[in-house]
Structures are given as structure tokens and as C-alpha cells.
Amino acid sequence: MTQKTRILIVEDDMIIAANIGLQLTNLGYEVTGLESRGEEAVHHALENKPDMILMDIQLKGKISGIETAKNIQQYIDIPIIYLTANVDDATFSKARETHPFAFIAKPFKKLDLERTIALVEEKVLEKNKEIFSNDTLVEYQGDRIFIRNQNKLIKVLLEEIMYIEAERNYCKIILTNQNYLIVSPLSKLCEKLDQKNFVRVHRSFVVNFSKLDAVAESHVEIGGKLIPIGKQFKEDLHRLLNKV
């Protein structure tokens, strides 16, 4: 069964948000939530990891949609589609810094929404297909794994892995100067890793404990990347820290 594309709606007018949500549901998409404040949208995105975000530029709360997108992108890469009424050149330039996949001008028609999301969805799927065609996990061998990359078998030492990020049914393996994508659920991959060296800090992230640069209340930092800490994993992480 094909998985539904999961979309977070961030819109300051909840009536409009609910209407968009209904339209998307009728089109066969899964709406992960409706948020009107940037702060809550960041938290929702990190916890639920939607496939894309419809982001109103003007939001309730202390941060704008652009700032919300930047905060989310510090942790995870999620395609952004901005919803906007009237945007001046300065605001548009700031929005472009977050590399959005598209802009939808308000007021918009149902067809505009449907076509834009379909185009963004197609871009994301094509990008993933290209990665899948090049990278796939081959096998584990003790302290290393072998990954097929462009018709070659690449040896990756486990100690060189900084962290692993889950993306649905595949995992992104992050090294210092190289990234690989493998077809494997994160839970299955975790079974093969040394639990003393690799710790799960979020349902979507496993980190190499020896590579941690800093640990904060809500995130860890590794190689300049901020990775969120899930509530259910915080106790295990701090237990390891106390042993050091």
C-alpha cells in the first residue's frame, strides 16, 4: 500500500487552516496537524516529521513563518510551501533564504493548492528515487558496513558515523564529509549497532555518543547539527552521560 504524503499546515487563521486541511484530506493526503504559532509548529515538525509544510508567512506568536522555517531547518530538512497574501521584496528575499519549494498567493483556489502540492511531491519523490538508485545497504561486517554507491561497494566504518536520521523506510547515514542513504527502518538498523557507542535520542535520530559536541535540555549538538531529544529517550541519554 502506498503511504500517504503527510502535510503540516501552519496558518494563523484556524478557519482557513481547517478548510485547507479538509481539502487536503479529500485529496488523499494525511494532515499531521494545524498550528497557528511558530513555536508550536517547530515542536510539531520535530516530533512528527511531516513530508512537507504549508507555512503562512504571517503567524501568531513571537516568530514569523520564515523564522519558523529556519528553526525547523536547523534540525531537519522538510520541503516548505509558503502561503502569503502581500509580500514586499524584503520579505520575499528573506523567505528565499529558506529555499522554499513553492509560494502560493492568497486567496488561492483549490486547484492552485492541489497542483502546487502535487508538483512539490513529485520533486521530492524524484529526488528520493535518484538516491535509492545509487545507495543501498549491502551487509554488516563487525565494525563496518558496505554500501553500494554508484555501482561500487563502499566500506563505512561504524566509528566514522556521526549520526543516523530516519526518513520513513530508509535511513540517512551522516559521516563527516559524506552522506549515504540506505533502505532500512531505523529500528532494524539499531539492532545491529553497538548500544554502548550509538544511542537513540529521538524516534528519528541515532547518534554516535563519542561524536557528541554538546548536550542541552532539548537537543544535542554534533558536527554543528542540532538534533532534538525525544522525551522518551531523554532518560537513557542522561544515564549514559552520568557514566562518563
C-alpha positions as CSV (number, residue, x, y, z in Angstrom):
1,M,0.0,0.0,0.0
2,T,1.4,3.4,-1.0
3,Q,2.0,5.7,2.0
4,K,0.1,8.9,2.1
5,T,2.1,12.2,1.9
6,R,2.0,13.8,5.4
7,I,1.5,17.6,5.5
8,L,1.6,20.0,8.4
9,I,-0.5,23.2,8.0
10,V,0.8,26.3,9.7
11,E,-1.7,29.1,9.4
12,D,-2.6,32.0,11.7
13,D,-6.3,31.8,10.8
14,M,-7.6,28.5,12.1
15,I,-10.8,28.7,9.9
16,I,-8.6,28.9,6.8
17,A,-6.3,26.1,8.2
18,A,-9.3,23.8,8.8
19,N,-10.6,24.4,5.3
20,I,-7.2,23.7,3.8
21,G,-7.0,20.6,6.0
22,L,-10.3,19.3,4.7
23,Q,-9.3,19.9,1.1
24,L,-6.1,18.0,1.5
25,T,-7.8,15.1,3.3
26,N,-10.3,14.9,0.4
27,L,-7.4,14.8,-2.0
28,G,-5.9,11.8,-0.2
29,Y,-3.2,13.5,1.9
30,E,-2.7,13.0,5.6
31,V,-2.7,16.2,7.6
32,T,-0.5,15.8,10.7
33,G,-1.8,18.9,12.4
34,L,-2.9,22.5,12.3
35,E,-0.7,25.1,14.0
36,S,-1.2,28.9,14.3
37,R,2.0,29.7,16.2
38,G,5.6,29.3,15.0
39,E,6.8,27.9,18.3
40,E,4.2,25.1,18.3
41,A,4.9,24.4,14.6
42,V,8.6,23.8,15.3
43,H,7.8,21.4,18.1
44,H,5.2,19.6,15.9
45,A,7.5,19.3,13.0
46,L,10.3,17.8,15.1
47,E,8.1,15.3,16.8
48,N,6.0,14.2,13.7
49,K,8.4,14.9,10.8
50,P,5.8,15.6,8.1
51,D,6.8,15.2,4.4
52,M,6.1,18.9,3.7
53,I,4.8,22.0,5.4
54,L,2.3,24.6,4.2
55,M,3.6,27.7,6.0
56,D,1.8,31.0,6.3
57,I,4.4,33.8,6.5
58,Q,2.4,35.9,9.0
59,L,1.7,33.9,12.2
60,K,0.5,34.4,15.7
61,G,3.1,34.4,18.4
62,K,6.6,35.8,18.5
63,I,8.1,34.4,15.3
64,S,7.1,34.6,11.7
65,G,6.6,31.8,9.3
66,I,10.1,32.5,7.8
67,E,11.7,32.3,11.2
68,T,9.7,29.1,12.0
69,A,11.0,27.5,8.8
70,K,14.6,28.5,9.7
71,N,14.2,27.0,13.2
72,I,12.9,23.7,11.8
73,Q,15.7,23.6,9.2
74,Q,18.3,23.7,12.0
75,Y,17.2,20.2,12.8
76,I,15.6,18.5,9.8
77,D,15.1,19.2,6.1
78,I,11.4,19.4,5.2
79,P,10.1,21.0,2.0
80,I,8.4,24.3,2.7
81,I,5.5,25.8,0.7
82,Y,4.8,29.4,1.7
83,L,1.2,30.7,1.9
84,T,1.2,34.5,1.6
85,A,-1.1,37.4,0.8
86,N,1.0,40.5,0.1
87,V,4.8,40.2,0.4
88,D,7.2,43.0,-0.1
89,D,10.6,42.5,-1.8
90,A,12.4,42.4,1.6
91,T,10.2,39.7,3.0
92,F,10.4,37.7,-0.2
93,S,14.2,37.8,-0.1
94,K,14.1,36.6,3.5
95,A,11.8,33.8,2.5
96,R,14.1,32.7,-0.3
97,E,16.9,32.2,2.2
98,T,15.0,29.1,3.5
99,H,14.9,27.6,-0.1
100,P,11.1,27.0,-0.3
101,F,9.8,24.6,-2.9
102,A,7.0,27.0,-3.8
103,F,4.8,30.0,-3.0
104,I,1.0,30.1,-3.1
105,A,-0.6,33.5,-3.2
106,K,-3.7,34.2,-1.1
107,P,-6.5,34.0,-1.8
108,F,-5.9,30.8,-3.8
109,K,-8.2,28.3,-5.5
110,K,-8.4,24.6,-4.6
111,L,-6.8,23.8,-8.0
112,D,-3.8,26.0,-7.2
113,L,-3.3,24.2,-3.9
114,E,-3.7,20.8,-5.5
115,R,-1.3,21.4,-8.4
116,T,1.4,23.0,-6.3
117,I,1.5,20.2,-3.7
118,A,1.4,17.6,-6.5
119,L,4.5,19.3,-8.1
120,V,6.4,19.5,-4.9
121,E,5.5,15.9,-4.1
122,E,6.8,14.8,-7.5
123,K,10.1,16.7,-6.9
124,V,10.6,15.0,-3.6
125,L,9.8,11.6,-4.9
126,E,12.2,12.0,-7.9
127,K,15.0,13.1,-5.6
128,N,14.4,10.1,-3.4
129,K,14.3,7.7,-6.3
130,E,17.6,9.1,-7.6
131,I,19.2,8.5,-4.1
132,F,17.7,5.0,-3.9
133,S,19.1,4.0,-7.3
134,N,22.6,4.8,-6.1
135,D,22.7,3.8,-2.4
136,T,21.6,0.7,-0.7
137,L,22.8,-1.3,2.3
138,V,24.6,-4.4,1.4
139,E,25.8,-6.0,4.6
140,Y,27.2,-5.7,8.1
141,Q,30.7,-7.0,9.0
142,G,31.6,-6.4,12.6
143,D,32.8,-2.9,12.9
144,R,31.8,-1.8,9.4
145,I,29.0,-1.8,6.8
146,F,29.3,-1.9,3.0
147,I,27.1,0.4,1.0
148,R,26.5,0.2,-2.8
149,N,27.2,3.6,-4.2
150,Q,27.3,4.2,-8.0
151,N,27.9,0.6,-8.7
152,K,30.7,0.3,-6.2
153,L,30.8,-1.2,-2.7
154,I,31.9,1.5,-0.2
155,K,33.2,0.5,3.2
156,V,31.9,2.6,6.1
157,L,33.5,2.1,9.5
158,L,30.9,2.5,12.2
159,E,33.2,4.7,14.3
160,E,33.1,7.2,11.4
161,I,29.4,7.6,11.6
162,M,28.3,10.9,13.3
163,Y,24.5,10.2,13.4
164,I,21.7,8.4,11.5
165,E,18.5,10.1,10.6
166,A,15.3,8.1,9.8
167,E,13.2,9.0,6.7
168,R,10.3,6.6,6.6
169,N,11.6,3.3,5.4
170,Y,15.2,4.4,4.8
171,C,18.0,5.9,6.9
172,K,20.4,8.7,6.1
173,I,23.9,7.9,7.4
174,I,25.9,11.0,8.1
175,L,29.7,10.9,8.2
176,T,31.9,14.0,8.5
177,N,32.3,14.5,4.7
178,Q,29.8,12.1,3.2
179,N,26.2,11.1,3.4
180,Y,24.6,7.8,2.4
181,L,21.0,6.7,2.2
182,I,20.1,3.0,2.8
183,V,16.8,1.2,2.6
184,S,16.2,0.1,6.2
185,P,13.9,1.1,9.1
186,L,15.8,2.8,11.9
187,S,14.7,0.2,14.4
188,K,16.2,-2.6,12.4
189,L,19.4,-0.7,11.9
190,C,19.7,0.0,15.6
191,E,19.7,-3.8,16.3
192,K,23.0,-4.1,14.5
193,L,24.7,-1.2,16.2
194,D,26.8,-1.2,19.4
195,Q,24.5,0.2,22.1
196,K,27.5,1.5,24.0
197,N,28.5,3.7,21.2
198,F,25.2,4.5,19.5
199,V,22.3,6.0,21.4
200,R,18.8,6.8,20.1
201,V,17.9,10.3,21.2
202,H,14.7,10.7,19.1
203,R,12.4,8.4,17.2
204,S,14.1,9.7,14.0
205,F,17.7,10.0,15.2
206,V,20.5,7.8,16.5
207,V,23.8,9.5,17.4
208,N,27.3,8.2,17.8
209,F,27.9,9.0,21.5
210,S,31.6,9.6,21.1
211,K,30.9,12.3,18.5
212,L,28.7,14.5,20.7
213,D,29.9,18.1,21.0
214,A,27.2,19.3,23.4
215,V,24.1,18.2,25.2
216,A,21.3,20.7,26.0
217,E,17.9,20.2,27.6
218,S,16.0,19.7,24.3
219,H,18.7,18.8,21.8
220,V,22.2,17.5,21.3
221,E,24.8,19.1,19.0
222,I,27.1,17.0,16.8
223,G,29.2,18.4,14.0
224,G,27.3,21.7,14.0
225,K,24.0,19.9,13.6
226,L,21.3,20.4,16.3
227,I,19.4,17.1,16.9
228,P,16.2,17.1,19.0
229,I,15.9,14.9,22.1
230,G,12.6,13.0,22.3
231,K,11.0,12.8,25.8
232,Q,11.0,9.0,25.9
233,F,14.8,8.9,25.1
234,K,16.0,11.6,27.5
235,E,16.4,9.3,30.5
236,D,18.6,6.8,28.6
237,L,20.8,9.6,27.2
238,H,21.4,11.1,30.6
239,R,22.1,7.7,32.1
240,L,24.9,7.3,29.6
241,L,26.2,10.8,30.3
242,N,26.3,10.0,34.0
243,K,28.6,7.1,33.3
244,V,31.1,9.2,31.5
